[in-house]
């Protein structure tokens, strides 16, 4: 199981798999060309599977062109091509042509011609997989290993909650100490930076109004809801702030703002929203905040290791469901839960997201994605509160729910896994999306 630094990542939205991952891939490709003094004239990028199906709504083409600027880029969309290792795949080629006019390297509009054959010479190419949370895997790394993990050396010795709980019991430690014992010494500094960006994304989202980019013309709601929540002094105020904070981050993400993957861009509002509300209500110390983030990250890592956090692979249960589980565990810890109650809170939160589809309307991370962040933040708090009324014992373990989520995701039809071909994306259509 990898470091929390590979789960919590700072970057621009709207999608960790469709924006941050492709940007990381083209940067890696570009670096290889520079390091090896490869002479070429332009790039060809082919997007496959879910990257092609919803890439335009996720600004995939824009981030690729902007990152490779000022070099010429030609992009081909091939949603019908689904690679075995992961549906989020892209192939990048460096092309050298005869008698090239190297003064003409301006970007072209992306193309949809899927049948063109390249007569020019391919001087280098690589296929990348964006597997969720901004993490990428190169085809050259895979070989015959279809279960390849994108890190060289595991950070943690255990990757099942059952084993981690046993370790805690044997050593008399809390879950955050499992993180502290096996991460590098700078993990607390890293989480401090993560929390700062989370707070800033809330502030930025609450400060803005207007409509989000794209044909949906979806208005921002966070600022208005926050104003209403401040006028109330009941449970509605707490829920209202949760809604506002989660919407603020999710709206920032949809607008391409700076956020933290928790565990993905599409679910980035849930953990910071709940943590901010709890900080305000209980005057949390920085130490408590960082320890709770460590616990949230541990839960996210368990899902990432044993199932998936990619909506394109397992549906939204892997994104919003995982984020809700992370936030529930975090809240349970803050509210005084035992290790067993923390595990129960995470299990409950994920269990009640099983089967959630990923069906973004028009391919934009807006409907239903933004509202799901708000609703899941309240569900996370409810899950934590529920388990605190118990002794932590329950029948279904977090490990079992994670495996169930993975299998459920594998059984979901392709249309419900970030292709915008089914669900809400199918029935909420207009002529703008049909073109």
Buried (B, 14 or more C-beta within 10 A) or exposed (E): BBBBBBBBBBBBBBBBBBBBBBBBBBEBBBEBBEEEEEEBBBBBBBBBBBBBBBBBBBBBBBBBBEBBEEBBBBBBBBBEBBBEBBBBBBBBBBBBBEEBEEEEBEBEEBEEEEEEEEEBEEBBBBBBBBBBBBBBBBBEBBEEEEEBBBEEEBBBEBBBBEEBBEBBEEEEBBBBBBBBEBBEEEBBEBBBEBBEBBBBBBEBBBEBEEEBBBBBEBEBBBBBBBEBBEEEEEEEBBBBBBBBBBBBBBBBBBBBBBBBBBBBBBBBBBBBBBBBBBBEEEEBEEEBBBBBBBBBBBBBBBBBBBBBBBBBBBBBBBBBBBBBBBBBBBBBBBBEBBBBBBBBBBBBBBBBBBBBBBBBBBBBBBBBBBBBBBBBBBBBBBBBBBBBEEEBEBEEBBBBBBBBBBEBBEEBEBBBBBBBBBBBBEEBEEEEBEE
